[in-house]
C-alpha cells in the first residue's frame, strides 16, 4: 500500500510499471535490470535491496519479506547471450560466493530461496551449486511480468492512496504473486550438462 500511495493516478502507476517491466528483460543492461528487479520487489511488498551495488561482493538483489524471516536472493545474468547453452563454472562460483556471504551475514538457518536469472537452466558439467538454487529463464520471467501487469490492472478503478491491505492481498493471490508463489512458480530446477 505504501508503494501504491506514491502515485497520484492509476495512469501514473501504469506508466511506471510499464517502464520497469521494459527494463526487466534479457539483453537489457545489468544496472537497469537489477534496478527494475529492486522496484518489483518493493511493489510486491518486500524490503528490496541491491547488496552488490552497495558492497560489491553480495547478491545482485535481495528481497526480504517484512517478517524479516524469509528472503529471496537473486544473481542476475540477464546480459548473457541467448545462444549460450549452459551456466558457466564462474557463474556458479559467483552464486556460491553469494550464498556464503548470505549465510555469514544472516545465518545458515534462514529461509532463503536462491535464484539465478539466466537464459538457460543447464549447468556446466564442471560446476556445482553448494545449496539449492532455482533458475529464472526468459519463459519464467515473461510469466512473472504478465502476472505483475494483471496485478497492477486490479487498481485501475481505485484511489491508490486508500486501497485496503485486504484488497492488495487478494490481488496478490489472484495473480499468483504471494511469497509462496514467487518461490515456487517462476523458476525451474537446474539441470546438469
Secondary structure, DSSP 8 states (H G I E B T S, - for coil): -TTGGG-SSHHHHHHHHHHHHHHSSTTS-HHHHHHHHHHHHHHTT-EEE-HHHHHSSS-SEEEE-TTSSEEEEEEE-TTS-TT--SB-HHHHHHHHHHHHHHHHHH-TTSEEEEEEE-S--EE-TT---SS-EEEE-HHHHHHHHHHHHHHHHTTTTS-TTS--HHHHHHHHHHTT-SHHHHHHHS-EE-EE-
